[in-house]
Amino acid sequence: MSAALIDPTKFRDALGHYASGITIVAAMVDGSPVGFTCQSFYSVSLDPPLVSFSVMKRSGSWPRIRAVENFTINLLAWDQLHLSRTFATPSCDRWANVYWSMSARGGPVIDGSLLWLDCDTYAEHEAGDHWVVICRVGSLSHASDASDRSPLLYYKGRYRQLAAP
């Protein structure tokens, strides 16, 4: 079957059967934090340490983040669902009432994130209506209570959490 014959809505719904974690990609741009919600994130390589995410070409945040040397990727916990929604909303003050600090390399680390990765761009590839960004991880850290908290997941068009063991 030709890809042109696949309805984009049906394609999105079908791929919604794959659960993904939710991240916020963030950087300091001209002295202020900039960030966006991203669910298309995955590990690429152990040596060198690489991860990847995909971002829509129409993103207003990615071109601003792309222009700086480094950025962070913050993996959200279930109790941070409100942050995912806020950072996915255009034209709002995404950083209002968000507690964060700076990584050693100067990227925004959102308080309470299960994991954060300090990255720089290794490669970027055009892929349809998205950019695929491959990132070299320079440093990372996880929350001390990360093993006790559920990650924020997205599955079948809804936010989800893992069931308690």
C-alpha positions as a Markdown table, in Angstrom:
| # | Residue | x | y | z |
|---|---|---|---|---|
| 1 | Met | 0.0 | 0.0 | 0.0 |
| 2 | Ser | 1.3 | 3.4 | -0.9 |
| 3 | Ala | 2.0 | 5.8 | 2.0 |
| 4 | Ala | 0.0 | 8.5 | 0.1 |
| 5 | Leu | -3.1 | 6.3 | 0.6 |
| 6 | Ile | -2.8 | 6.2 | 4.4 |
| 7 | Asp | -5.0 | 8.8 | 6.1 |
| 8 | Pro | -2.9 | 10.9 | 8.5 |
| 9 | Thr | -5.5 | 10.6 | 11.3 |
| 10 | Lys | -5.7 | 6.8 | 11.0 |
| 11 | Phe | -1.9 | 6.6 | 11.0 |
| 12 | Arg | -1.6 | 8.7 | 14.2 |
| 13 | Asp | -4.3 | 6.6 | 15.8 |
| 14 | Ala | -2.6 | 3.4 | 14.8 |
| 15 | Leu | 0.7 | 4.5 | 16.2 |
| 16 | Gly | -1.0 | 5.6 | 19.4 |
| 17 | His | -1.0 | 1.9 | 20.4 |
| 18 | Tyr | 2.7 | 2.4 | 21.2 |
| 19 | Ala | 3.2 | 4.0 | 24.7 |
| 20 | Ser | 5.7 | 6.7 | 25.0 |
| 21 | Gly | 7.2 | 8.8 | 27.8 |
| 22 | Ile | 6.8 | 12.5 | 27.9 |
| 23 | Thr | 9.7 | 14.9 | 27.9 |
| 24 | Ile | 10.3 | 18.6 | 27.9 |
| 25 | Val | 13.2 | 19.8 | 25.8 |
| 26 | Ala | 14.5 | 23.1 | 27.1 |
| 27 | Ala | 17.4 | 25.6 | 26.8 |
| 28 | Met | 18.4 | 29.0 | 27.9 |
| 29 | Val | 17.9 | 31.5 | 25.0 |
| 30 | Asp | 19.0 | 35.1 | 25.5 |
| 31 | Gly | 18.9 | 34.7 | 29.3 |
| 32 | Ser | 15.4 | 33.1 | 29.4 |
| 33 | Pro | 14.2 | 29.5 | 29.5 |
| 34 | Val | 12.5 | 28.1 | 26.3 |
| 35 | Gly | 11.0 | 24.7 | 26.1 |
| 36 | Phe | 8.4 | 22.4 | 24.5 |
| 37 | Thr | 6.7 | 19.1 | 25.3 |
| 38 | Cys | 7.9 | 16.1 | 23.3 |
| 39 | Gln | 6.7 | 12.5 | 23.3 |
| 40 | Ser | 8.8 | 11.2 | 20.5 |
| 41 | Phe | 12.0 | 10.4 | 22.4 |
| 42 | Tyr | 14.3 | 7.4 | 22.5 |
| 43 | Ser | 17.8 | 6.0 | 23.1 |
| 44 | Val | 20.0 | 5.7 | 20.1 |
| 45 | Ser | 23.6 | 4.6 | 21.1 |
| 46 | Leu | 25.6 | 3.8 | 24.2 |
| 47 | Asp | 29.0 | 4.6 | 22.7 |
| 48 | Pro | 28.9 | 7.5 | 22.1 |
| 49 | Pro | 25.9 | 8.2 | 24.4 |
| 50 | Leu | 23.1 | 9.4 | 22.0 |
| 51 | Val | 19.4 | 9.9 | 22.3 |
| 52 | Ser | 16.9 | 11.3 | 19.8 |
| 53 | Phe | 13.7 | 13.2 | 19.6 |
| 54 | Ser | 11.4 | 14.4 | 16.8 |
| 55 | Val | 9.9 | 17.8 | 16.6 |
| 56 | Met | 7.4 | 19.3 | 14.2 |
| 57 | Lys | 8.8 | 21.7 | 11.6 |
| 58 | Arg | 6.3 | 24.3 | 12.6 |
| 59 | Ser | 7.5 | 24.4 | 16.2 |
| 60 | Gly | 8.3 | 27.9 | 17.3 |
| 61 | Ser | 10.5 | 26.7 | 20.2 |
| 62 | Trp | 12.9 | 24.4 | 18.3 |
| 63 | Pro | 14.5 | 27.0 | 16.0 |
| 64 | Arg | 15.3 | 29.1 | 19.1 |
| 65 | Ile | 16.7 | 26.1 | 21.0 |
| 66 | Arg | 18.6 | 24.8 | 17.9 |
| 67 | Ala | 20.5 | 28.1 | 17.9 |
| 68 | Val | 22.1 | 27.6 | 21.3 |
| 69 | Glu | 25.0 | 25.3 | 22.1 |
| 70 | Asn | 23.3 | 22.9 | 24.6 |
| 71 | Phe | 19.9 | 22.0 | 26.0 |
| 72 | Thr | 18.3 | 19.6 | 28.4 |
| 73 | Ile | 15.7 | 16.9 | 28.0 |
| 74 | Asn | 13.6 | 16.4 | 31.1 |
| 75 | Leu | 11.7 | 13.1 | 31.5 |
| 76 | Leu | 8.4 | 13.8 | 33.3 |
| 77 | Ala | 6.7 | 11.9 | 36.1 |
| 78 | Trp | 2.9 | 11.3 | 36.4 |
| 79 | Asp | 2.5 | 14.1 | 38.9 |
| 80 | Gln | 3.9 | 16.5 | 36.3 |
| 81 | Leu | 1.1 | 16.0 | 33.8 |
| 82 | His | 0.2 | 19.7 | 34.1 |
| 83 | Leu | 3.7 | 20.6 | 32.8 |
| 84 | Ser | 3.2 | 18.5 | 29.7 |
| 85 | Arg | 0.0 | 20.3 | 28.9 |
| 86 | Thr | 1.4 | 23.7 | 29.6 |
| 87 | Phe | 4.6 | 23.2 | 27.5 |
| 88 | Ala | 2.4 | 21.9 | 24.7 |
| 89 | Thr | 0.3 | 25.1 | 24.6 |
| 90 | Pro | 1.5 | 27.8 | 22.3 |
| 91 | Ser | 1.4 | 31.4 | 23.3 |
| 92 | Cys | 1.4 | 31.1 | 27.0 |
| 93 | Asp | 4.0 | 31.8 | 29.7 |
| 94 | Arg | 5.2 | 28.2 | 29.9 |
| 95 | Trp | 7.7 | 28.8 | 32.7 |
| 96 | Ala | 5.3 | 30.7 | 35.1 |
| 97 | Asn | 5.2 | 28.8 | 38.4 |
| 98 | Val | 7.7 | 26.2 | 37.2 |
| 99 | Tyr | 10.5 | 25.4 | 39.6 |
| 100 | Trp | 13.8 | 24.8 | 37.9 |
| 101 | Ser | 17.5 | 25.1 | 38.2 |
| 102 | Met | 20.5 | 25.2 | 35.8 |
| 103 | Ser | 22.6 | 22.2 | 34.9 |
| 104 | Ala | 26.3 | 22.6 | 35.1 |
| 105 | Arg | 26.3 | 23.3 | 31.4 |
| 106 | Gly | 23.6 | 25.9 | 31.7 |
| 107 | Gly | 20.4 | 24.0 | 30.6 |
| 108 | Pro | 17.1 | 24.3 | 32.5 |
| 109 | Val | 16.4 | 21.3 | 34.8 |
| 110 | Ile | 12.8 | 21.1 | 35.8 |
| 111 | Asp | 12.4 | 20.2 | 39.5 |
| 112 | Gly | 10.8 | 16.8 | 40.0 |
| 113 | Ser | 11.8 | 15.4 | 36.6 |
| 114 | Leu | 12.5 | 11.7 | 36.8 |
| 115 | Leu | 15.6 | 12.1 | 34.7 |
| 116 | Trp | 17.3 | 14.9 | 32.9 |
| 117 | Leu | 19.9 | 14.8 | 30.2 |
| 118 | Asp | 22.3 | 17.6 | 29.3 |
| 119 | Cys | 22.7 | 17.4 | 25.5 |
| 120 | Asp | 24.0 | 19.1 | 22.4 |
| 121 | Thr | 23.0 | 18.4 | 18.8 |
| 122 | Tyr | 24.9 | 15.6 | 17.1 |
| 123 | Ala | 22.9 | 15.5 | 13.9 |
| 124 | Glu | 19.5 | 16.7 | 12.6 |
| 125 | His | 17.6 | 15.2 | 9.7 |
| 126 | Glu | 14.5 | 16.3 | 7.8 |
| 127 | Ala | 11.8 | 13.7 | 8.0 |
| 128 | Gly | 8.5 | 14.7 | 6.4 |
| 129 | Asp | 6.8 | 17.3 | 8.6 |
| 130 | His | 9.3 | 16.8 | 11.4 |
| 131 | Trp | 13.0 | 17.2 | 12.3 |
| 132 | Val | 14.7 | 14.1 | 13.8 |
| 133 | Val | 17.3 | 15.4 | 16.2 |
| 134 | Ile | 20.1 | 13.2 | 17.4 |
| 135 | Cys | 21.7 | 14.4 | 20.6 |
| 136 | Arg | 25.0 | 13.7 | 22.3 |
| 137 | Val | 24.5 | 13.4 | 26.1 |
| 138 | Gly | 27.1 | 15.3 | 28.1 |
| 139 | Ser | 25.7 | 14.6 | 31.6 |
| 140 | Leu | 22.6 | 13.3 | 33.3 |
| 141 | Ser | 21.0 | 12.8 | 36.6 |
| 142 | His | 17.8 | 11.2 | 37.9 |
| 143 | Ala | 15.6 | 12.1 | 40.9 |
| 144 | Ser | 16.5 | 10.3 | 44.1 |
| 145 | Asp | 12.9 | 9.0 | 44.4 |
| 146 | Ala | 12.6 | 8.1 | 40.6 |
| 147 | Ser | 12.1 | 4.4 | 41.4 |
| 148 | Asp | 9.1 | 5.2 | 43.6 |
| 149 | Arg | 7.3 | 7.4 | 41.1 |
| 150 | Ser | 5.4 | 6.6 | 37.9 |
| 151 | Pro | 6.6 | 8.1 | 34.6 |
| 152 | Leu | 4.1 | 10.2 | 32.6 |
| 153 | Leu | 3.1 | 8.1 | 29.6 |
| 154 | Tyr | 1.0 | 8.8 | 26.5 |
| 155 | Tyr | -1.0 | 5.9 | 25.0 |
| 156 | Lys | -4.0 | 5.9 | 22.7 |
| 157 | Gly | -4.3 | 9.7 | 22.8 |
| 158 | Arg | -4.4 | 9.9 | 26.6 |
| 159 | Tyr | -2.0 | 10.4 | 29.4 |
| 160 | Arg | -1.4 | 7.3 | 31.4 |
| 161 | Gln | 0.6 | 6.0 | 34.4 |
| 162 | Leu | 2.0 | 2.6 | 35.2 |
| 163 | Ala | -0.1 | 0.4 | 37.5 |
| 164 | Ala | 1.4 | -0.1 | 41.0 |
| 165 | Pro | 3.3 | -3.4 | 41.3 |
